[in-house]
Amino acid sequence: MGEEPDLSHAEWHTSSLSGSSGQCVQVALLGRDVAVRDSKNPNGPALVFENAVFAAFLGAVKTGQL
């Protein structure tokens, strides 16, 4: 497993469709990777995926496979 990316300067994004409940998933684009975190715990852990893996996940969600 590789080094953990430095997320201190990551630009986190929340979907505009998530509303104002504060219970959202946020993503940050990190070049070859995508980081995902819980907006309720911004200082907590983040999951980091390779772009291709995250794209496959999104594709599966969009097509109803997940």
Distance bins in CASP14 RR format, pairs under 12 A and 6 or more apart:
PFRMAT RR
TARGET T0000
AUTHOR 0000-0000-0000
RMODE 2
METHOD distances of the structure
MODEL  1
1 48 0 0 0 0 0 1 0 0 0 0 0
1 50 0 0 0 0 0 1 0 0 0 0 0
2 32 0 0 0 0 0 1 0 0 0 0 0
2 33 0 0 0 0 0 1 0 0 0 0 0
2 48 0 0 0 0 1 0 0 0 0 0 0
2 50 0 0 0 0 0 1 0 0 0 0 0
3 33 0 0 0 0 0 1 0 0 0 0 0
3 48 0 0 0 0 0 1 0 0 0 0 0
4 30 0 0 0 0 0 1 0 0 0 0 0
4 33 0 0 0 0 0 1 0 0 0 0 0
4 35 0 0 0 0 0 1 0 0 0 0 0
4 45 0 0 0 0 0 1 0 0 0 0 0
4 46 0 0 0 0 1 0 0 0 0 0 0
4 47 0 0 0 0 0 1 0 0 0 0 0
4 48 1 0 0 1 0 0 0 0 0 0 0
5 28 0 0 0 0 1 0 0 0 0 0 0
5 29 0 0 0 0 0 1 0 0 0 0 0
5 30 1 0 1 0 0 0 0 0 0 0 0
5 31 0 0 0 0 1 0 0 0 0 0 0
5 32 0 0 0 0 1 0 0 0 0 0 0
5 33 1 0 0 1 0 0 0 0 0 0 0
5 34 0 0 0 0 0 1 0 0 0 0 0
5 35 1 0 0 1 0 0 0 0 0 0 0
5 46 0 0 0 0 1 0 0 0 0 0 0
5 47 0 0 0 0 0 1 0 0 0 0 0
5 48 1 0 1 0 0 0 0 0 0 0 0
5 49 0 0 0 0 0 1 0 0 0 0 0
5 50 0 0 0 0 0 1 0 0 0 0 0
6 28 0 0 0 0 0 1 0 0 0 0 0
6 30 0 0 0 0 1 0 0 0 0 0 0
6 33 0 0 0 0 0 1 0 0 0 0 0
6 35 0 0 0 0 0 1 0 0 0 0 0
6 46 0 0 0 0 0 1 0 0 0 0 0
6 48 0 0 0 0 0 1 0 0 0 0 0
7 26 0 0 0 0 0 1 0 0 0 0 0
7 27 0 0 0 0 0 1 0 0 0 0 0
7 28 1 0 0 1 0 0 0 0 0 0 0
7 29 0 0 0 0 0 1 0 0 0 0 0
7 30 1 0 0 1 0 0 0 0 0 0 0
7 33 0 0 0 0 0 1 0 0 0 0 0
7 34 0 0 0 0 0 1 0 0 0 0 0
7 35 1 0 1 0 0 0 0 0 0 0 0
7 36 0 0 0 0 0 1 0 0 0 0 0
7 37 0 0 0 0 1 0 0 0 0 0 0
7 42 0 0 0 0 0 1 0 0 0 0 0
7 43 0 0 0 0 0 1 0 0 0 0 0
7 44 0 0 0 0 1 0 0 0 0 0 0
7 45 0 0 0 0 1 0 0 0 0 0 0
7 46 1 0 1 0 0 0 0 0 0 0 0
7 47 0 0 0 0 0 1 0 0 0 0 0
7 48 0 0 0 0 1 0 0 0 0 0 0
8 28 0 0 0 0 0 1 0 0 0 0 0
8 30 0 0 0 0 0 1 0 0 0 0 0
8 35 0 0 0 0 0 1 0 0 0 0 0
8 42 0 0 0 0 0 1 0 0 0 0 0
8 43 0 0 0 0 0 1 0 0 0 0 0
8 46 0 0 0 0 0 1 0 0 0 0 0
9 28 0 0 0 0 1 0 0 0 0 0 0
9 30 0 0 0 0 1 0 0 0 0 0 0
9 35 0 0 0 0 0 1 0 0 0 0 0
10 26 0 0 0 0 1 0 0 0 0 0 0
10 27 0 0 0 0 1 0 0 0 0 0 0
10 28 1 1 0 0 0 0 0 0 0 0 0
10 29 0 0 0 0 1 0 0 0 0 0 0
10 30 1 0 0 1 0 0 0 0 0 0 0
10 31 0 0 0 0 0 1 0 0 0 0 0
10 33 0 0 0 0 0 1 0 0 0 0 0
10 34 0 0 0 0 0 1 0 0 0 0 0
10 35 1 0 0 1 0 0 0 0 0 0 0
10 36 0 0 0 0 0 1 0 0 0 0 0
10 37 0 0 0 0 1 0 0 0 0 0 0
10 42 0 0 0 0 0 1 0 0 0 0 0
10 46 0 0 0 0 1 0 0 0 0 0 0
10 48 0 0 0 0 0 1 0 0 0 0 0
11 26 0 0 0 0 1 0 0 0 0 0 0
11 27 0 0 0 0 1 0 0 0 0 0 0
11 28 1 0 1 0 0 0 0 0 0 0 0
11 29 1 0 0 1 0 0 0 0 0 0 0
11 30 0 0 0 0 1 0 0 0 0 0 0
11 31 0 0 0 0 0 1 0 0 0 0 0
11 35 0 0 0 0 0 1 0 0 0 0 0
12 24 0 0 0 0 1 0 0 0 0 0 0
12 25 0 0 0 0 0 1 0 0 0 0 0
12 26 1 0 1 0 0 0 0 0 0 0 0
12 27 1 0 0 1 0 0 0 0 0 0 0
12 28 1 0 1 0 0 0 0 0 0 0 0
12 29 0 0 0 0 1 0 0 0 0 0 0
12 30 0 0 0 0 0 1 0 0 0 0 0
12 34 0 0 0 0 0 1 0 0 0 0 0
12 35 0 0 0 0 1 0 0 0 0 0 0
12 36 0 0 0 0 1 0 0 0 0 0 0
12 37 1 0 0 1 0 0 0 0 0 0 0
12 38 0 0 0 0 0 1 0 0 0 0 0
12 39 0 0 0 0 1 0 0 0 0 0 0
12 42 1 0 0 1 0 0 0 0 0 0 0
12 43 0 0 0 0 0 1 0 0 0 0 0
12 46 0 0 0 0 1 0 0 0 0 0 0
13 24 0 0 0 0 1 0 0 0 0 0 0
13 25 0 0 0 0 1 0 0 0 0 0 0
13 26 1 0 0 1 0 0 0 0 0 0 0
13 27 1 0 1 0 0 0 0 0 0 0 0
13 28 1 0 0 1 0 0 0 0 0 0 0
13 29 0 0 0 0 1 0 0 0 0 0 0
13 34 0 0 0 0 0 1 0 0 0 0 0
13 35 0 0 0 0 0 1 0 0 0 0 0
13 36 0 0 0 0 0 1 0 0 0 0 0
13 37 0 0 0 0 0 1 0 0 0 0 0
13 39 0 0 0 0 0 1 0 0 0 0 0
14 20 0 0 0 0 0 1 0 0 0 0 0
14 21 0 0 0 0 0 1 0 0 0 0 0
14 22 0 0 0 0 1 0 0 0 0 0 0
14 23 0 0 0 0 0 1 0 0 0 0 0
14 24 1 0 1 0 0 0 0 0 0 0 0
14 25 1 0 0 1 0 0 0 0 0 0 0
14 26 1 0 1 0 0 0 0 0 0 0 0
14 27 0 0 0 0 1 0 0 0 0 0 0
14 28 0 0 0 0 0 1 0 0 0 0 0
14 36 0 0 0 0 0 1 0 0 0 0 0
14 37 0 0 0 0 0 1 0 0 0 0 0
14 38 0 0 0 0 0 1 0 0 0 0 0
14 39 1 0 0 1 0 0 0 0 0 0 0
14 40 0 0 0 0 0 1 0 0 0 0 0
14 42 0 0 0 0 0 1 0 0 0 0 0
15 21 0 0 0 0 0 1 0 0 0 0 0
15 22 0 0 0 0 0 1 0 0 0 0 0
15 23 0 0 0 0 0 1 0 0 0 0 0
15 24 1 0 0 1 0 0 0 0 0 0 0
15 25 1 0 0 1 0 0 0 0 0 0 0
15 26 0 0 0 0 1 0 0 0 0 0 0
15 27 0 0 0 0 1 0 0 0 0 0 0
15 39 0 0 0 0 0 1 0 0 0 0 0
15 58 0 0 0 0 0 1 0 0 0 0 0
16 24 0 0 0 0 0 1 0 0 0 0 0
17 24 0 0 0 0 1 0 0 0 0 0 0
17 25 0 0 0 0 0 1 0 0 0 0 0
18 24 1 0 1 0 0 0 0 0 0 0 0
18 25 1 0 0 1 0 0 0 0 0 0 0
18 26 0 0 0 0 1 0 0 0 0 0 0
18 27 0 0 0 0 0 1 0 0 0 0 0
18 39 0 0 0 0 1 0 0 0 0 0 0
18 40 0 0 0 0 0 1 0 0 0 0 0
19 39 0 0 0 0 0 1 0 0 0 0 0
20 39 0 0 0 0 0 1 0 0 0 0 0
21 39 0 0 0 0 1 0 0 0 0 0 0
21 40 0 0 0 0 1 0 0 0 0 0 0
22 38 0 0 0 0 1 0 0 0 0 0 0
22 39 1 0 1 0 0 0 0 0 0 0 0
22 40 1 0 0 1 0 0 0 0 0 0 0
22 41 0 0 0 0 0 1 0 0 0 0 0
22 42 0 0 0 0 0 1 0 0 0 0 0
23 38 0 0 0 0 1 0 0 0 0 0 0
23 39 1 0 0 1 0 0 0 0 0 0 0
23 40 1 0 0 1 0 0 0 0 0 0 0
23 41 0 0 0 0 0 1 0 0 0 0 0
24 36 0 0 0 0 0 1 0 0 0 0 0
24 37 0 0 0 0 1 0 0 0 0 0 0
24 38 1 0 0 1 0 0 0 0 0 0 0
24 39 1 0 1 0 0 0 0 0 0 0 0
24 40 0 0 0 0 1 0 0 0 0 0 0
24 41 0 0 0 0 0 1 0 0 0 0 0
24 42 0 0 0 0 0 1 0 0 0 0 0
25 34 0 0 0 0 0 1 0 0 0 0 0
25 35 0 0 0 0 0 1 0 0 0 0 0
25 36 1 0 0 1 0 0 0 0 0 0 0
25 37 1 0 0 1 0 0 0 0 0 0 0
25 38 1 0 0 1 0 0 0 0 0 0 0
25 39 1 0 0 1 0 0 0 0 0 0 0
25 40 0 0 0 0 0 1 0 0 0 0 0
25 41 0 0 0 0 0 1 0 0 0 0 0
25 42 0 0 0 0 0 1 0 0 0 0 0
25 46 0 0 0 0 0 1 0 0 0 0 0
25 47 0 0 0 0 1 0 0 0 0 0 0
25 54 0 0 0 0 0 1 0 0 0 0 0
25 57 0 0 0 0 0 1 0 0 0 0 0
25 58 0 0 0 0 0 1 0 0 0 0 0
25 61 0 0 0 0 0 1 0 0 0 0 0
26 34 0 0 0 0 0 1 0 0 0 0 0
26 35 0 0 0 0 1 0 0 0 0 0 0
26 36 1 0 0 1 0 0 0 0 0 0 0
26 37 1 0 1 0 0 0 0 0 0 0 0
26 38 1 0 0 1 0 0 0 0 0 0 0
26 39 1 0 1 0 0 0 0 0 0 0 0
26 40 0 0 0 0 1 0 0 0 0 0 0
26 41 0 0 0 0 0 1 0 0 0 0 0
26 42 1 0 0 1 0 0 0 0 0 0 0
26 44 0 0 0 0 0 1 0 0 0 0 0
26 46 0 0 0 0 1 0 0 0 0 0 0
26 47 0 0 0 0 0 1 0 0 0 0 0
27 33 0 0 0 0 0 1 0 0 0 0 0
27 34 1 0 1 0 0 0 0 0 0 0 0
27 35 1 0 0 1 0 0 0 0 0 0 0
27 36 1 0 1 0 0 0 0 0 0 0 0
27 37 0 0 0 0 1 0 0 0 0 0 0
27 38 0 0 0 0 0 1 0 0 0 0 0
27 39 0 0 0 0 0 1 0 0 0 0 0
27 46 0 0 0 0 1 0 0 0 0 0 0
27 47 0 0 0 0 1 0 0 0 0 0 0
27 48 0 0 0 0 0 1 0 0 0 0 0
27 49 0 0 0 0 1 0 0 0 0 0 0
27 51 0 0 0 0 0 1 0 0 0 0 0
27 54 0 0 0 0 1 0 0 0 0 0 0
27 55 0 0 0 0 0 1 0 0 0 0 0
27 57 0 0 0 0 0 1 0 0 0 0 0
27 58 0 0 0 0 1 0 0 0 0 0 0
28 34 1 0 0 1 0 0 0 0 0 0 0
28 35 1 0 1 0 0 0 0 0 0 0 0
28 36 0 0 0 0 1 0 0 0 0 0 0
28 37 1 0 0 1 0 0 0 0 0 0 0
28 39 0 0 0 0 0 1 0 0 0 0 0
28 42 0 0 0 0 0 1 0 0 0 0 0
28 46 1 0 0 1 0 0 0 0 0 0 0
28 47 0 0 0 0 0 1 0 0 0 0 0
28 48 0 0 0 0 1 0 0 0 0 0 0
28 49 0 0 0 0 0 1 0 0 0 0 0
28 54 0 0 0 0 0 1 0 0 0 0 0
29 35 0 0 0 0 1 0 0 0 0 0 0
29 36 0 0 0 0 0 1 0 0 0 0 0
29 48 0 0 0 0 0 1 0 0 0 0 0
29 49 0 0 0 0 0 1 0 0 0 0 0
29 51 0 0 0 0 1 0 0 0 0 0 0
29 54 0 0 0 0 1 0 0 0 0 0 0
29 55 0 0 0 0 0 1 0 0 0 0 0
30 36 0 0 0 0 0 1 0 0 0 0 0
30 46 0 0 0 0 1 0 0 0 0 0 0
30 47 0 0 0 0 0 1 0 0 0 0 0
30 48 1 0 0 1 0 0 0 0 0 0 0
30 49 0 0 0 0 1 0 0 0 0 0 0
30 50 0 0 0 0 0 1 0 0 0 0 0
30 51 0 0 0 0 1 0 0 0 0 0 0
30 54 0 0 0 0 0 1 0 0 0 0 0
31 48 0 0 0 0 0 1 0 0 0 0 0
31 49 0 0 0 0 0 1 0 0 0 0 0
31 50 0 0 0 0 0 1 0 0 0 0 0
31 51 1 0 0 1 0 0 0 0 0 0 0
31 54 0 0 0 0 0 1 0 0 0 0 0
32 48 0 0 0 0 0 1 0 0 0 0 0
32 49 0 0 0 0 0 1 0 0 0 0 0
32 50 1 0 0 1 0 0 0 0 0 0 0
32 51 1 0 1 0 0 0 0 0 0 0 0
32 52 0 0 0 0 1 0 0 0 0 0 0
32 53 0 0 0 0 0 1 0 0 0 0 0
32 54 0 0 0 0 0 1 0 0 0 0 0
32 55 0 0 0 0 0 1 0 0 0 0 0
33 46 0 0 0 0 0 1 0 0 0 0 0
33 47 0 0 0 0 0 1 0 0 0 0 0
33 48 1 0 1 0 0 0 0 0 0 0 0
33 49 1 0 0 1 0 0 0 0 0 0 0
33 50 1 0 1 0 0 0 0 0 0 0 0
33 51 1 0 0 1 0 0 0 0 0 0 0
33 52 0 0 0 0 0 1 0 0 0 0 0
33 53 0 0 0 0 1 0 0 0 0 0 0
33 54 0 0 0 0 1 0 0 0 0 0 0
33 55 0 0 0 0 0 1 0 0 0 0 0
34 46 0 0 0 0 1 0 0 0 0 0 0
34 47 0 0 0 0 1 0 0 0 0 0 0
34 48 1 0 0 1 0 0 0 0 0 0 0
34 49 1 0 1 0 0 0 0 0 0 0 0
34 50 1 0 0 1 0 0 0 0 0 0 0
34 51 1 0 1 0 0 0 0 0 0 0 0
34 52 0 0 0 0 1 0 0 0 0 0 0
34 53 0 0 0 0 1 0 0 0 0 0 0
34 54 1 0 1 0 0 0 0 0 0 0 0
34 55 0 0 0 0 1 0 0 0 0 0 0
34 56 0 0 0 0 0 1 0 0 0 0 0
34 57 0 0 0 0 1 0 0 0 0 0 0
34 58 0 0 0 0 1 0 0 0 0 0 0
35 42 0 0 0 0 0 1 0 0 0 0 0
35 44 0 0 0 0 0 1 0 0 0 0 0
35 45 0 0 0 0 0 1 0 0 0 0 0
35 46 1 0 1 0 0 0 0 0 0 0 0
35 47 1 0 0 1 0 0 0 0 0 0 0
35 48 1 0 1 0 0 0 0 0 0 0 0
35 49 1 0 0 1 0 0 0 0 0 0 0
35 50 0 0 0 0 0 1 0 0 0 0 0
35 51 0 0 0 0 0 1 0 0 0 0 0
35 54 0 0 0 0 1 0 0 0 0 0 0
36 44 0 0 0 0 0 1 0 0 0 0 0
36 45 0 0 0 0 0 1 0 0 0 0 0
36 46 1 0 0 1 0 0 0 0 0 0 0
36 47 1 0 1 0 0 0 0 0 0 0 0
36 48 1 0 0 1 0 0 0 0 0 0 0
36 49 1 0 0 1 0 0 0 0 0 0 0
36 53 0 0 0 0 0 1 0 0 0 0 0
36 54 1 0 0 1 0 0 0 0 0 0 0
36 57 0 0 0 0 1 0 0 0 0 0 0
36 58 0 0 0 0 0 1 0 0 0 0 0
37 43 0 0 0 0 1 0 0 0 0 0 0
37 44 1 0 0 1 0 0 0 0 0 0 0
37 45 1 0 0 1 0 0 0 0 0 0 0
37 46 1 0 1 0 0 0 0 0 0 0 0
37 47 1 0 0 1 0 0 0 0 0 0 0
37 48 0 0 0 0 1 0 0 0 0 0 0
38 44 1 0 0 1 0 0 0 0 0 0 0
38 45 0 0 0 0 1 0 0 0 0 0 0
38 46 0 0 0 0 1 0 0 0 0 0 0
38 47 0 0 0 0 1 0 0 0 0 0 0
39 46 0 0 0 0 0 1 0 0 0 0 0
47 53 0 0 0 0 0 1 0 0 0 0 0
47 54 0 0 0 0 1 0 0 0 0 0 0
47 57 0 0 0 0 0 1 0 0 0 0 0
48 54 0 0 0 0 1 0 0 0 0 0 0
49 55 0 0 0 0 1 0 0 0 0 0 0
49 56 0 0 0 0 1 0 0 0 0 0 0
49 57 1 0 0 1 0 0 0 0 0 0 0
49 58 0 0 0 0 0 1 0 0 0 0 0
50 56 0 0 0 0 1 0 0 0 0 0 0
50 57 0 0 0 0 0 1 0 0 0 0 0
51 57 0 0 0 0 0 1 0 0 0 0 0
51 58 0 0 0 0 0 1 0 0 0 0 0
52 58 0 0 0 0 0 1 0 0 0 0 0
52 59 0 0 0 0 0 1 0 0 0 0 0
53 59 0 0 0 0 0 1 0 0 0 0 0
53 60 0 0 0 0 0 1 0 0 0 0 0
54 60 0 0 0 0 0 1 0 0 0 0 0
54 61 0 0 0 0 0 1 0 0 0 0 0
55 61 0 0 0 0 0 1 0 0 0 0 0
55 62 0 0 0 0 0 1 0 0 0 0 0
56 62 0 0 0 0 0 1 0 0 0 0 0
56 63 0 0 0 0 0 1 0 0 0 0 0
56 65 0 0 0 0 1 0 0 0 0 0 0
56 66 0 0 0 0 0 1 0 0 0 0 0
57 63 0 0 0 0 0 1 0 0 0 0 0
57 64 0 0 0 0 0 1 0 0 0 0 0
57 65 0 0 0 0 1 0 0 0 0 0 0
57 66 1 0 0 1 0 0 0 0 0 0 0
58 64 0 0 0 0 0 1 0 0 0 0 0
58 65 0 0 0 0 0 1 0 0 0 0 0
58 66 0 0 0 0 1 0 0 0 0 0 0
59 65 1 0 0 1 0 0 0 0 0 0 0
59 66 0 0 0 0 1 0 0 0 0 0 0
60 66 1 0 1 0 0 0 0 0 0 0 0
END
